[in-house]
Amino acid sequence: MDIASLTRLLPDGMVVTDPDILSGYRQDRALDPLAGTPLALVRPLTTEQVAAVVGWAHEHRVPIVPRGAGTGLSGGATAQDGALMLSTERMREIAVDPVTRTATTQPGLLNSEVKAAVAEHGLWYPPDPSSFEICSIGGNAATNAGGLCCVKYGVTTDYILAMEVVLADGTVVRLGGPRLKDSAGLSLTKLFVGSEGTLGIITELTLRLLPEQPPQSTVVATFPTLTAATAAIEAVTGQLRPAMLEFMDSVAINAVEDAMRMGLDREAAGMLVARSDAPGEFRVREAELMAAACESAGATEVFRTEDPEEGEMFCAARRFAIPAVERKGPLLLEDVGVALPRLGDLITGIAEIADRREVLISVIAHAGDGNTHPLIVHDPSNADETARAHQAFGEIMDLAIALGGTITGEHGVGRLKKAWLPDQVGPEVMELTRRVKDALDPHGILNPGAVL
């Protein structure tokens, strides 16, 4: 395909064909080994430029793979042979309206940058993936990302009031608006959130904001067994909705301790980090209830602090768990979730899979909402170990589905998990999904191979 006609539509340097640069855009953080070689990379600045690119691709039937910051963990931004890679990384404008408590932002800003921009106005954008310092807000919307505080405050879709989307033929549509209530027409905004770039390319988001988060109390507890830790999770969530309730298993605890030297209990089978941001004296009361629940479940040690720096230190330890475990070797990252009553079955079931397949699997979790992140460590140069790791990967998803759960709580289906999607949702839903895809993208040019 001669892309000279595309190059003429855009400012100089916006279309990149240098092989060395293209190589850096072939994979997202999932490191999909099946990544192809893209035709070119396009890094637009405006919605109009995105529309021009998509219109050209529609006319010439050239596939497009949208990409944000490249931190995705399911292969959703894996390059395809002969496709355009459309990166939104340079779309970075934001405007904050303190009166309506909204922010209108392009997709290329990082989650942390959005938080910082709204904080200048005494406001808060709650969704906080562990990778919030490196993941883009557009990517968050494309996968409906969650995070540590979503147990109380919800996930990305709960904060998107409006968006601008470029459809598969280059048409630009605006959906929603800066209104807290709006029941006019179908809920099309929700349709595009979590669609992983398969239905349209998001070029602008209007986000709902909250007043800045109140002070927090932090409770940290370690447990001698996984059963005791999951019992504590059920006890806490049965009494209140914490602002955070995170879990780390022994592998994660030791990996973090190796890196951060915090004095974490290396003998513990599991650790919980819980927080309350209830108003006034209720915060202390909630912290006391969470501490008591951990003690009753058989915690080895329970620590409670009102000091924000101490509390943030333990949250930082939890956020660092994936990079810490990754130091042991390359990871296959899972994202399975279940209803809270089945969380114990999921965690112990994963441990059994690890033993059976003889692979190292660490489990960390947004425990308050049942979303786990099993981290399968393997050596790609060892064919046998890699095969066992991939067997474990599939068996973990099979287990989650058997427990009535999901193959992805926040990372998306991408290309790595799509084989298991029919088992979760069933043939009727798959057919409905295909009908929606065909209606909005009849030529199948948007992120081909992802989800479906």
Secondary structure, 3 states (H helix, E strand, C coil): CCCHHHHHHCCCCCEECCHHHHHCCCCCCCCCCCCCCCCEEECCCCHHHHHHHHHHHHHHCCCEEEECCCCCCCCCCCCCCCCEEEECCCCCCEEEECCCCEEEECCCCEHHHHHHHHHCCCEECCCCCCCCCCCEHHHHHHHCCCCCCHHHHCCHHHHEEEEEEECCCCCEEEEECCCCCCCCCCCHHHHHCCCCCCCCEEEEEEEECEECCCCCEEEEEEECCHHHHHHHHHHHHCCCCCCEEEEEEHHHHHHHHHHHCCCCCCCCCEEEEEEECCCCHHHHHHHHHHHHHHHHCCCCEEEEECCHHHHHHHHHHHHCHHHHHHCCCCEEECCCECCHHHHHHHHHHHHHHHHHHCCEEEEEEEHHHCEEEEEEECCCCCHHHHHHHHHHHHHHHHHHHHCCCECCCCCCCCCCCHHHHHHHHCHHHHHHHHHHHHHHCCCCCECCCCCC
